[in-house]
């Protein structure tokens, strides 16, 4: 789903945490959930969370779609980070 609240010329995808939880299973092949909580947690902002998911997506084969990235970010935020929207 596309967000109509994005700045002019930019469409932001809305993530679905339930779908993101299923996408997250792919991440667990390389690491567990310990990287999301202290003391290993390094992400402190929603923008950083998105950048980190996009960065690690470059190592995936096949890569996640833009929608899957948005879903994964929504799941990680709902389940672990709880950053404000």
Beta strands, then each sheet from edge to edge (+ up, - down):
strand 1: 2-3
strand 2: 12-13
sheet 1: 1+ 2-
end
